């Protein structure tokens, strides 16, 4: 699992969650004490803004797409309408993603 580099803007894939019932919290700030906005599943495609917490443990995202089901089966049609939500996610559960819908 290759995590995104600090200050990297672009796409990342939610990955490394323990099972299909696990989720990654999108939070209003870069802390586990910040309110949760929504739960993201494994294999969701997120767009990182390039903004990271000082310790690089949190990345800001501004939208996400559903790229696969929670078992990792790819959806041939990416969600055409990104779901726009701004918040922070733990970089521990992000993997680099090089092939995205704009290519």
Phi, psi and omega in degrees: 000120179256119181276153178298151177281148176304144180067013178281126172257140179143201185266148172219158179251134173292125183208168174083004176288149191295328180197180184291347177270348181279162180211162175250127181278128167272122187243159182288342179212170184279064181197148176292344178273351177286147181301142177280135178266313183199161177260131178251138180267165171310145173072012171280143181264122181245152176255116179275137182278345187098357178267125179234156174293163181303326181270004180062019179269352181226138177240139174279139173234155180240349171195167176217160178231151174269113184256341182201164175281176187292349175263003176092004177286121184296139172267122183299326177258110174298151173306116184288337180249107178298147177266110186273113175213130178261133177181192184238143175232154177291130179290346179300333184247029175242138175241147174304145179220115187262335181256110183232170189302337182282348180274000000 
